[in-house]
Amino acid sequence: MKRIGILTSGGDTPGMNAAIRSVFKEGLARGYAVMGIYHGYKGLIEGSVRQLDHGDVENIMHKGGTILRTARSAEFMQAGGMQKALDVIRAYNMDGLVVVGGDGSFRGVKALSDAGIRAVGIPGTIDNDMGYTDFTIGFDTAINNVMAEIYKIRDTMLSHDRVGIIEVMGRACGDIALWAGVAAAADIIIVPEIPLPWEKVAEQLTVNKIKGKKTSIVMISEGAGKASDLVKYLCDNTDIESKSVVLGYIQRGGNPTAHDRIIAVRMGARAVELIDEGKTGRAVGIKENRVIDVDIAEAVSTPDRIDASLYAVNATLAKF
Ligand code: ATP
Protein backbone atom coordinates (compact mmCIF):
# COMPACT_ATOMS: atom_id res chain seq x y z
CA MET A 1 0.00 0.00 0.00
CA LYS A 2 1.17 3.53 -0.75
CA ARG A 3 2.05 5.66 2.26
CA ILE A 4 1.88 9.32 3.20
CA GLY A 5 3.40 10.77 6.37
CA ILE A 6 2.01 13.74 8.25
CA LEU A 7 3.55 15.87 10.99
CA THR A 8 2.74 19.12 12.75
CA SER A 9 5.62 21.48 13.51
CA GLY A 10 6.43 24.80 15.21
CA GLY A 11 3.77 26.34 17.45
CA ASP A 12 0.50 24.42 17.81
CA THR A 13 -2.56 26.04 16.28
CA PRO A 14 -6.28 25.36 16.54
CA GLY A 15 -7.33 23.64 13.33
CA MET A 16 -4.27 21.42 12.96
CA ASN A 17 -6.41 18.43 13.94
CA ALA A 18 -8.89 19.21 11.18
CA ALA A 19 -5.97 19.18 8.73
CA ILE A 20 -4.73 15.84 10.10
CA ARG A 21 -8.20 14.29 9.72
CA SER A 22 -8.50 15.65 6.20
CA VAL A 23 -5.11 14.25 5.16
CA PHE A 24 -6.04 10.90 6.72
CA LYS A 25 -9.38 10.63 4.92
CA GLU A 26 -8.23 12.02 1.56
CA GLY A 27 -5.26 9.67 1.84
CA LEU A 28 -7.55 6.66 2.36
CA ALA A 29 -9.74 7.82 -0.54
CA ARG A 30 -6.67 7.74 -2.79
CA GLY A 31 -5.37 4.40 -1.52
CA TYR A 32 -2.73 5.59 0.96
CA ALA A 33 -2.03 4.45 4.47
CA VAL A 34 -1.35 7.58 6.53
CA MET A 35 1.60 7.51 8.91
CA GLY A 36 1.38 9.89 11.87
CA ILE A 37 4.77 11.35 12.83
CA TYR A 38 4.75 12.56 16.43
CA HIS A 39 6.54 15.71 17.71
CA GLY A 40 7.34 17.31 14.37
CA TYR A 41 10.77 17.00 12.79
CA LYS A 42 12.18 15.92 16.16
CA GLY A 43 9.95 12.84 16.09
CA LEU A 44 10.76 12.26 12.43
CA ILE A 45 14.48 12.03 13.24
CA GLU A 46 13.74 9.74 16.18
CA GLY A 47 11.45 7.49 14.15
CA SER A 48 8.41 8.35 16.26
CA VAL A 49 6.04 7.08 13.56
CA ARG A 50 2.78 5.11 13.75
CA GLN A 51 0.13 4.29 11.17
CA LEU A 52 -3.02 6.25 11.94
CA ASP A 53 -6.37 4.50 12.11
CA HIS A 54 -9.95 5.74 12.30
CA GLY A 55 -9.84 5.84 16.08
CA ASP A 56 -7.01 8.39 15.99
CA VAL A 57 -8.97 10.91 13.96
CA GLU A 58 -12.41 10.31 15.43
CA ASN A 59 -13.89 13.29 17.25
CA ILE A 60 -10.83 15.55 16.83
CA MET A 61 -12.19 18.32 14.54
CA HIS A 62 -13.24 20.51 17.44
CA LYS A 63 -10.14 20.07 19.57
CA GLY A 64 -7.42 22.70 19.86
CA GLY A 65 -3.73 21.80 19.73
CA THR A 66 -2.52 18.83 17.70
CA ILE A 67 -3.05 15.13 18.38
CA LEU A 68 0.36 14.51 16.76
CA ARG A 69 2.01 16.93 19.20
CA THR A 70 4.55 19.40 17.92
CA ALA A 71 8.15 20.41 18.55
CA ARG A 72 11.05 22.45 17.30
CA SER A 73 14.24 20.66 16.30
CA ALA A 74 17.64 22.26 15.88
CA GLU A 75 19.11 18.88 14.95
CA PHE A 76 16.87 18.62 11.88
CA MET A 77 18.52 21.75 10.49
CA GLN A 78 21.97 20.10 10.55
CA ALA A 79 23.21 17.69 7.90
CA GLY A 80 23.24 14.73 10.30
CA GLY A 81 19.66 15.39 11.41
CA MET A 82 18.42 15.72 7.86
CA GLN A 83 20.09 12.42 6.95
CA LYS A 84 18.35 10.70 9.89
CA ALA A 85 15.01 12.15 8.71
CA LEU A 86 15.61 10.85 5.18
CA ASP A 87 16.52 7.42 6.55
CA VAL A 88 13.28 7.25 8.56
CA ILE A 89 11.13 8.39 5.62
CA ARG A 90 12.71 5.69 3.44
CA ALA A 91 12.56 3.02 6.14
CA TYR A 92 8.81 3.54 6.41
CA ASN A 93 8.44 3.62 2.61
CA MET A 94 6.67 6.96 2.65
CA ASP A 95 5.78 8.17 -0.83
CA GLY A 96 5.18 11.68 0.42
CA LEU A 97 5.13 13.90 3.48
CA VAL A 98 2.68 16.60 4.56
CA VAL A 99 3.94 19.20 7.04
CA VAL A 100 1.59 21.55 8.88
CA GLY A 101 3.49 24.51 10.33
CA GLY A 102 4.84 28.01 9.91
CA ASP A 103 7.59 29.43 7.73
CA GLY A 104 10.38 27.65 9.64
CA SER A 105 8.62 24.34 9.08
CA PHE A 106 8.24 25.25 5.40
CA ARG A 107 12.01 25.70 5.12
CA GLY A 108 12.19 22.12 6.33
CA VAL A 109 9.73 21.12 3.57
CA LYS A 110 12.01 22.81 1.04
CA ALA A 111 15.09 21.02 2.39
CA LEU A 112 13.31 17.65 2.24
CA SER A 113 12.01 18.34 -1.24
CA ASP A 114 15.52 19.34 -2.40
CA ALA A 115 16.70 16.00 -1.01
CA GLY A 116 14.21 14.13 -3.20
CA ILE A 117 11.25 13.67 -0.84
CA ARG A 118 7.77 14.50 -2.15
CA ALA A 119 6.92 17.08 0.51
CA VAL A 120 4.05 19.56 0.76
CA GLY A 121 3.40 22.28 3.35
CA ILE A 122 0.12 23.44 4.89
CA PRO A 123 0.30 26.84 6.66
CA GLY A 124 -0.41 26.47 10.38
CA THR A 125 0.42 29.44 12.57
CA ILE A 126 -1.77 31.84 14.53
CA ASP A 127 0.37 34.78 13.37
CA ASN A 128 -0.95 34.83 9.77
CA ASP A 129 2.54 35.91 8.76
CA MET A 130 2.85 34.06 5.46
CA GLY A 131 2.44 36.43 2.52
CA TYR A 132 1.53 33.89 -0.19
CA THR A 133 -1.75 32.92 1.53
CA ASP A 134 -4.62 35.08 2.78
CA PHE A 135 -5.04 32.93 5.88
CA THR A 136 -3.07 30.45 7.93
CA ILE A 137 -4.76 27.79 10.07
CA GLY A 138 -5.31 29.07 13.61
CA PHE A 139 -5.41 32.80 12.88
CA ASP A 140 -9.18 33.09 12.89
CA THR A 141 -9.46 31.25 16.20
CA ALA A 142 -6.73 33.43 17.69
CA ILE A 143 -8.47 36.68 16.74
CA ASN A 144 -11.76 35.38 18.10
CA ASN A 145 -10.00 34.44 21.34
CA VAL A 146 -8.43 37.89 21.57
CA MET A 147 -11.70 39.65 20.71
CA ALA A 148 -13.48 37.88 23.58
CA GLU A 149 -10.74 38.87 26.04
CA ILE A 150 -10.81 42.52 24.96
CA TYR A 151 -14.45 42.78 26.02
CA LYS A 152 -13.70 41.35 29.44
CA ILE A 153 -10.81 43.75 29.92
CA ARG A 154 -12.92 46.66 28.70
CA ASP A 155 -15.49 46.01 31.47
CA THR A 156 -12.84 46.62 34.12
CA MET A 157 -11.23 49.56 32.33
CA LEU A 158 -14.65 51.21 31.95
CA SER A 159 -15.45 50.73 35.61
CA HIS A 160 -12.20 52.42 36.62
CA ASP A 161 -11.97 55.07 33.86
CA ARG A 162 -8.70 53.61 32.72
CA VAL A 163 -7.01 52.90 29.43
CA GLY A 164 -6.34 49.23 28.71
CA ILE A 165 -3.17 48.42 26.77
CA ILE A 166 -3.42 44.87 25.43
CA GLU A 167 -0.35 43.12 24.05
CA VAL A 168 -0.91 40.26 21.65
CA MET A 169 1.23 37.76 19.71
CA GLY A 170 2.31 37.99 16.10
CA ARG A 171 6.09 38.53 16.14
CA ALA A 172 6.85 40.75 13.12
CA CYS A 173 3.25 40.52 11.90
CA GLY A 174 0.54 42.83 13.26
CA ASP A 175 -2.44 40.86 11.92
CA ILE A 176 -3.68 39.54 15.29
CA ALA A 177 -3.62 43.04 16.81
CA LEU A 178 -5.25 44.60 13.76
CA TRP A 179 -8.02 42.10 13.04
CA ALA A 180 -8.96 41.46 16.67
CA GLY A 181 -8.70 45.18 17.37
CA VAL A 182 -11.07 46.08 14.54
CA ALA A 183 -13.50 43.34 15.62
CA ALA A 184 -13.54 44.68 19.18
CA ALA A 185 -13.60 48.40 18.33
CA ALA A 186 -10.14 49.15 19.69
CA ASP A 187 -9.30 52.84 19.73
CA ILE A 188 -5.66 52.56 18.75
CA ILE A 189 -3.88 49.66 17.09
CA ILE A 190 -0.09 49.54 17.10
CA VAL A 191 1.51 47.14 14.62
CA PRO A 192 5.14 46.66 13.59
CA GLU A 193 4.41 47.31 9.91
CA ILE A 194 3.05 50.84 10.45
CA PRO A 195 5.17 52.86 12.89
CA LEU A 196 3.16 54.94 15.35
CA PRO A 197 5.25 57.07 17.73
CA TRP A 198 4.10 56.90 21.32
CA GLU A 199 3.71 60.69 21.39
CA LYS A 200 0.94 60.21 18.81
CA VAL A 201 -0.67 57.52 20.96
CA ALA A 202 -0.57 59.84 23.97
CA GLU A 203 -2.00 62.69 21.89
CA GLN A 204 -4.91 60.59 20.63
CA LEU A 205 -5.70 59.26 24.13
CA THR A 206 -5.61 62.81 25.51
CA VAL A 207 -8.01 64.01 22.79
CA ASN A 208 -10.30 61.05 23.59
CA LYS A 209 -10.25 62.03 27.25
CA ILE A 210 -11.02 65.70 26.53
CA LYS A 211 -13.95 64.57 24.35
CA GLY A 212 -15.34 62.76 27.37
CA LYS A 213 -14.25 59.24 26.52
CA LYS A 214 -13.19 57.92 29.87
CA THR A 215 -11.65 54.70 28.67
CA SER A 216 -9.87 53.52 25.57
CA ILE A 217 -8.49 50.22 24.38
CA VAL A 218 -5.05 50.16 22.79
CA MET A 219 -3.91 47.03 20.98
CA ILE A 220 -0.18 46.51 20.69
CA SER A 221 1.38 43.75 18.67
CA GLU A 222 4.42 42.19 20.40
CA GLY A 223 6.63 43.16 17.46
CA ALA A 224 5.78 46.84 17.94
CA GLY A 225 6.77 47.13 21.61
CA LYS A 226 5.78 46.13 25.12
CA ALA A 227 2.46 47.09 26.69
CA SER A 228 4.22 47.72 30.01
CA ASP A 229 6.62 50.21 28.38
CA LEU A 230 3.69 52.13 26.92
CA VAL A 231 1.99 52.25 30.33
CA LYS A 232 5.19 53.70 31.79
CA TYR A 233 5.47 56.22 28.96
CA LEU A 234 1.88 57.41 29.53
CA CYS A 235 2.47 57.59 33.27
CA ASP A 236 5.65 59.68 32.82
CA ASN A 237 4.27 61.99 30.13
CA THR A 238 0.49 62.35 30.60
CA ASP A 239 -2.20 62.20 33.28
CA ILE A 240 -3.70 59.11 31.66
CA GLU A 241 -3.99 56.11 33.93
CA SER A 242 -3.46 52.88 32.05
CA LYS A 243 -2.98 49.18 32.74
CA SER A 244 -1.21 46.61 30.62
CA VAL A 245 -2.37 43.08 29.89
CA VAL A 246 -0.28 40.52 28.02
CA LEU A 247 -2.64 37.89 26.66
CA GLY A 248 0.00 35.18 26.07
CA TYR A 249 -0.94 31.58 25.35
CA ILE A 250 -4.68 31.97 25.86
CA GLN A 251 -4.66 33.34 22.31
CA ARG A 252 -3.51 30.02 20.92
CA GLY A 253 -5.66 27.37 22.55
CA GLY A 254 -9.30 26.41 22.47
CA ASN A 255 -11.74 25.03 19.94
CA PRO A 256 -11.01 26.10 16.38
CA THR A 257 -13.55 28.34 14.67
CA ALA A 258 -15.56 27.04 11.72
CA HIS A 259 -13.35 29.09 9.38
CA ASP A 260 -10.15 27.49 10.64
CA ARG A 261 -11.67 24.01 10.41
CA ILE A 262 -12.92 24.60 6.89
CA ILE A 263 -9.66 25.96 5.48
CA ALA A 264 -7.79 23.12 7.21
CA VAL A 265 -10.09 20.53 5.63
CA ARG A 266 -9.72 22.08 2.18
CA MET A 267 -5.95 22.49 2.36
CA GLY A 268 -5.41 19.01 3.83
CA ALA A 269 -7.25 17.41 0.93
CA ARG A 270 -5.31 19.47 -1.62
CA ALA A 271 -1.97 18.53 -0.06
CA VAL A 272 -2.73 14.83 -0.53
CA GLU A 273 -3.96 15.45 -4.06
CA LEU A 274 -0.65 17.17 -4.91
CA ILE A 275 1.40 14.29 -3.55
CA ASP A 276 -0.78 11.83 -5.43
CA GLU A 277 -0.12 13.82 -8.62
CA GLY A 278 3.62 13.44 -8.01
CA LYS A 279 4.18 17.10 -7.14
CA THR A 280 6.79 18.12 -4.60
CA GLY A 281 8.02 21.25 -2.85
CA ARG A 282 4.58 22.88 -2.90
CA ALA A 283 2.81 25.02 -0.31
CA VAL A 284 -0.97 24.98 -0.15
CA GLY A 285 -2.80 28.20 0.68
CA ILE A 286 -6.04 30.15 0.46
CA LYS A 287 -6.34 33.12 -1.88
CA GLU A 288 -9.65 34.93 -2.39
CA ASN A 289 -11.43 31.91 -0.91
CA ARG A 290 -9.87 29.46 -3.35
CA VAL A 291 -7.35 26.77 -2.51
CA ILE A 292 -4.05 27.47 -4.23
CA ASP A 293 -0.61 25.92 -4.28
CA VAL A 294 2.72 27.65 -4.93
CA ASP A 295 6.37 26.66 -4.96
CA ILE A 296 7.61 26.27 -1.40
CA ALA A 297 10.51 28.67 -2.10
CA GLU A 298 7.96 31.29 -3.15
CA ALA A 299 5.90 30.60 -0.04
CA VAL A 300 8.81 31.35 2.28
CA SER A 301 10.01 34.39 0.34
CA THR A 302 6.76 36.22 -0.42
CA PRO A 303 6.74 39.31 1.79
CA ASP A 304 3.86 39.45 4.22
CA ARG A 305 1.87 42.68 4.05
CA ILE A 306 -0.54 44.14 6.55
CA ASP A 307 -3.99 45.08 5.25
CA ALA A 308 -3.37 48.83 5.11
CA SER A 309 -6.96 49.64 4.14
CA LEU A 310 -8.32 47.82 7.19
CA TYR A 311 -5.84 49.71 9.36
CA ALA A 312 -6.86 53.02 7.77
CA VAL A 313 -10.59 52.38 8.24
CA ASN A 314 -10.11 51.68 11.92
CA ALA A 315 -7.82 54.69 12.39
CA THR A 316 -10.50 56.96 10.93
CA LEU A 317 -13.40 55.44 12.89
CA ALA A 318 -11.43 55.66 16.13
CA LYS A 319 -11.03 59.43 15.78
CA PHE A 320 -14.78 60.08 15.89
P1 ATP B 1 5.58 29.15 14.23
O1 ATP B 1 5.20 30.22 13.24
O2 ATP B 1 4.43 28.65 14.99
O3 ATP B 1 6.77 29.49 15.08
P2 ATP B 1 7.40 27.71 12.53
O4 ATP B 1 7.21 26.54 11.64
O5 ATP B 1 7.83 28.98 11.86
O6 ATP B 1 6.05 27.88 13.35
P3 ATP B 1 10.03 27.30 13.66
O7 ATP B 1 10.45 27.04 15.05
O8 ATP B 1 10.60 28.48 12.96
O9 ATP B 1 8.44 27.33 13.69
O10 ATP B 1 10.37 26.03 12.76
C1 ATP B 1 9.94 24.72 13.15
C2 ATP B 1 11.00 23.73 12.82
O11 ATP B 1 11.25 23.73 11.39
C3 ATP B 1 12.37 24.02 13.42
O12 ATP B 1 12.46 23.61 14.76
C4 ATP B 1 13.29 23.23 12.51
O13 ATP B 1 13.32 21.87 12.87
C5 ATP B 1 12.60 23.38 11.15
N1 ATP B 1 13.28 24.45 10.40
C6 ATP B 1 13.24 25.78 10.64
N2 ATP B 1 14.02 26.46 9.80
C7 ATP B 1 14.60 25.53 8.98
C8 ATP B 1 15.53 25.60 7.88
N3 ATP B 1 16.01 26.75 7.45
N4 ATP B 1 15.87 24.43 7.29
C9 ATP B 1 15.39 23.25 7.71
N5 ATP B 1 14.51 23.14 8.75
C10 ATP B 1 14.11 24.25 9.36
Residues whose N, C-alpha, C, O or C-beta is under 5 A from the ligand:
A	BS01	ATP	S9 G10 G11 Y41 A71 R72 S73 A74 F76 M77 G101 G102 D103 G104 S105 R107 G108 A111 G124 T125
